[in-house]
Amino acid sequence: MMNRNKRNRAALLLLCILITAGILTGCGGKKEGQAGTDGTGTKELVIGTGQSCGTLDSLQGYDGWYTVRFGIGQTLTKLNDDFSVSGWLAEDDYTVNEDHTVWTFTVRSGVTFSNGTELTAELAKASLEYTCENGIRAAEYFTPVSIEADGQTLTIITENPEPILPNKLADPYFTIIDTTADLTDIADKGPVGTGPFVLSSFNPTTKETVVVKNENYWGGEVLLDQITFMYTEDQSTLTMGLQSGDFDAVYNVSMTNIDEFSDNDSYSIVRTASGRTTHGFMNQNGVLKDETLRQAILRYINKESYCEHLLNGEYVAGKTLLTSASDYGYDELTDINSYNPESAVQLLDEAGYLDVDGDGFRETPSGEKINLRFVYYTGRPEQKIVAEATQMELAQLGIRVTPEVHDTQTVIDMLGKGDYDILCMSINALNCGDPENHMNTYFKTGGSYNASGYSSAEFDAVLDELTVTADPEQRMELVKEAEQILLDDSVCIYYCYPVMNFVTKSNVSGITSTPADFYWVSEKTDIQ
């Protein structure tokens, strides 16, 4: 423990040295009595986060989230806190034909990109076409037959019925950018968007990102001159940085530290339930192809205990794919693999998973040693805890687990390649305010992030029906049916449902923690 504390102090000391030297743009310029300024009246904010992007190209992986989170880009529609949809760059008056294949939107007048170019339906059309033509995940959302523009009227005609297209357009993957601008270095220089901030600098190595006020912002006065997003996946560094004053706000303070900021007038805490589920993907291309082994693992993991004792009650124990805060069957569906350690032992004994060599760990029925690579990242505070708890708990079952930690982007890449036995990742399963896209991406045959070897014709058929179903009650039942299939097939460990937070200094306002988890800052974000 002492060595770990020394490393944490050293990391923070290095951070402070860099700040003092002026190497970290946007930090360290604040003088006594001038909170949030650099001494010249410039209002700056520094946000610490364990989450960041690999690039600023919204089509790469899930980097589009940060285009929106950092206030650079916006979408045609926006998810509200109840996961309903409102217009954002489009008006609220969008319409659809009877079979949900022709959607008509009115692009908001008076919107400009950060370069001063006026947003028209034609430019919105060009942006959507750019995404559909170049984004490898675009087809998992919808396939347009055509996109038409007439003045400020935008019409999207789809190949199949798309009853929740406005939800899908709220995903940051469909951030509206100016495609007439130079896109050759978009990964490092970012897109030209319509948000309240413009990229000043992005370091692809440290992932430090600095944004400055968009002088051409269409939505009102932008109160801050600059925001610096400082990235570290070391949870202690995030906590100490907030306590020392190096950070004005921190996204997702660890559940083991958040009490340090409660009942303290110097800080404010914004908490919200989210659409997130902490998944434990199990790769069926290896030893976990045996459903009996997967069932035993699922039955031996005490998720209730993890949440109560290790995660300090800040998380809800998982059962279904979709969070208990939603209406998608948490209390209705049957988990055939609920906690039952005696059953887990019996399953393995009867299937011939025995400790033949006497080393305390079981071999497969064919005599092969088992050593499950458990891949995780520390950008979400629960990851390390559940990984190490799973290792210790499954050791008692006689299953060897070796945790393997990487940065977030590497783990995302490993998920897409199937480079793991178990892989832990916190994912917003309601990224469109609806689980259809998530299920298509991670569990349907051929999904862009389904490299686990799972394939079910029954599940795929339910998803195909869900995609074209408009009636909300029918959609709800189809989602539940799909969830039950995943439970019955012993596909994934649903560890827990995180409660999201932002902890800020008390003089900071306008930072939000929303269930959609896209929207962090806006023109109203301020520091006094």
CORQUIZI-V174487 format. One record per backbone hydrogen bond with DSSP energy under -1.0 kcal/mol. CO is the residue of the C=O (numbers start at 1). NH is the residue of the N-H. E is the energy in kcal/mol with one decimal. If there is no record, write none. Layout:
co,nh,e
CO,NH,E
CO,NH,E
//
This chain:
co,nh,e
1,5,-2.5
2,6,-2.3
3,7,-2.3
4,8,-2.4
5,9,-2.6
6,10,-2.6
7,11,-2.5
8,12,-2.3
9,13,-2.7
10,14,-2.5
11,15,-2.0
12,16,-2.6
13,17,-2.6
14,18,-2.5
15,19,-2.2
16,20,-2.9
17,21,-2.3
18,23,-2.1
19,22,-1.2
24,27,-1.9
31,34,-2.6
34,37,-2.1
36,44,-3.0
43,225,-2.2
43,226,-1.6
45,228,-2.7
46,248,-2.9
46,249,-1.3
47,230,-3.0
48,251,-2.5
49,232,-2.0
57,60,-2.1
60,63,-2.9
62,65,-1.4
63,66,-1.1
63,67,-1.1
64,68,-1.5
65,69,-3.1
66,70,-2.7
67,72,-1.8
67,73,-2.3
68,71,-1.6
71,197,-2.5
72,195,-2.3
74,176,-2.6
75,89,-1.5
76,88,-2.9
76,90,-2.0
78,86,-2.6
80,83,-2.2
84,80,-3.1
86,78,-2.8
89,108,-3.1
95,104,-2.7
97,100,-1.4
100,162,-3.5
101,158,-2.6
102,97,-1.6
103,156,-2.9
104,95,-2.1
105,154,-3.3
106,91,-2.9
111,119,-3.0
113,116,-2.2
117,113,-3.3
120,124,-2.2
121,125,-2.7
122,126,-2.1
123,127,-2.0
124,128,-2.4
125,129,-2.7
126,130,-2.1
127,131,-2.0
128,132,-2.7
129,133,-2.2
130,134,-1.8
131,135,-2.7
135,138,-1.1
137,140,-1.6
138,141,-2.0
138,142,-1.7
143,159,-2.9
146,157,-2.8
148,155,-2.8
150,153,-2.3
151,121,-1.3
152,107,-3.4
153,150,-2.4
154,105,-3.5
155,148,-3.1
156,103,-2.7
157,145,-3.2
157,146,-1.7
162,165,-1.4
164,168,-1.8
165,169,-2.3
167,170,-1.1
168,171,-1.4
171,174,-2.7
172,175,-1.8
177,179,-1.1
178,181,-1.2
183,186,-1.3
185,189,-2.8
186,190,-1.7
187,56,-2.5
192,178,-2.3
193,114,-2.5
196,214,-2.7
198,212,-2.8
201,210,-2.8
203,207,-3.0
208,203,-2.4
209,229,-3.4
210,200,-3.4
210,201,-1.8
211,227,-2.5
212,198,-2.9
214,217,-1.6
225,213,-1.9
226,45,-1.7
227,211,-2.8
228,47,-3.1
229,209,-2.0
230,49,-2.5
234,238,-1.7
235,239,-2.1
236,240,-2.9
237,241,-2.4
238,242,-1.6
239,243,-2.2
240,244,-2.6
241,246,-1.3
241,247,-2.1
248,505,-2.7
249,48,-2.9
250,503,-2.4
254,257,-1.8
254,258,-1.7
257,260,-2.0
258,261,-1.9
264,267,-2.2
266,506,-2.4
268,504,-2.8
270,502,-1.8
272,500,-2.3
275,429,-1.8
277,279,-1.0
277,427,-2.3
278,495,-2.1
279,425,-2.0
280,493,-2.4
281,423,-1.9
286,289,-1.8
287,290,-1.3
290,294,-1.8
291,295,-2.9
292,296,-2.3
293,297,-2.2
294,298,-2.5
295,299,-2.3
296,300,-1.2
297,301,-1.1
299,340,-2.7
301,303,-1.4
302,306,-1.9
303,307,-2.4
304,308,-2.3
305,309,-2.8
306,310,-1.5
306,311,-2.1
307,313,-2.6
311,314,-2.3
316,497,-2.3
323,326,-1.7
329,332,-1.1
329,333,-2.7
335,338,-1.3
340,344,-1.9
341,345,-2.2
342,346,-2.2
343,347,-2.7
344,348,-1.9
345,349,-2.5
346,350,-2.7
347,351,-1.6
348,353,-2.7
349,352,-1.0
352,354,-1.2
354,356,-1.5
354,363,-2.9
364,367,-2.7
368,364,-2.9
372,402,-2.9
373,421,-1.9
373,422,-2.5
374,404,-2.8
375,424,-2.8
376,406,-2.1
380,383,-1.7
382,386,-2.6
383,387,-2.4
384,388,-2.4
385,389,-2.2
386,390,-2.4
387,391,-2.1
388,392,-2.2
389,393,-2.7
390,394,-2.8
391,395,-1.3
394,399,-2.9
398,362,-3.5
400,372,-2.5
402,374,-2.3
404,376,-2.0
407,411,-2.0
408,412,-2.3
409,413,-2.2
410,414,-2.4
411,415,-2.3
412,416,-1.9
413,417,-1.3
414,418,-1.2
414,419,-2.3
418,420,-1.4
421,283,-2.9
422,375,-2.8
423,281,-2.5
425,279,-2.9
427,277,-2.3
427,429,-1.2
430,433,-2.4
435,439,-2.5
436,440,-2.2
437,441,-2.4
438,442,-2.4
439,443,-1.9
439,444,-1.5
441,449,-2.0
444,447,-2.6
447,450,-1.9
449,451,-1.1
452,284,-3.1
456,460,-2.7
457,461,-2.1
458,462,-1.7
459,463,-2.2
460,464,-2.4
461,465,-1.9
462,466,-2.5
463,467,-2.3
466,469,-1.3
471,475,-2.5
472,476,-2.3
473,477,-2.0
474,478,-2.2
475,479,-2.5
476,480,-2.1
477,481,-2.2
478,482,-2.4
479,483,-2.7
480,484,-2.5
481,485,-1.8
482,486,-1.9
483,487,-2.2
484,488,-2.9
485,489,-2.1
486,491,-1.7
487,490,-1.2
493,280,-2.4
493,495,-1.0
495,318,-2.4
496,278,-3.0
497,316,-1.7
500,272,-2.1
501,252,-3.0
502,270,-2.8
503,250,-2.7
504,268,-2.8
505,508,-1.9
507,528,-2.2
509,526,-2.8
515,275,-1.5
520,512,-2.3
522,525,-1.5
523,223,-2.2
526,509,-2.4
//
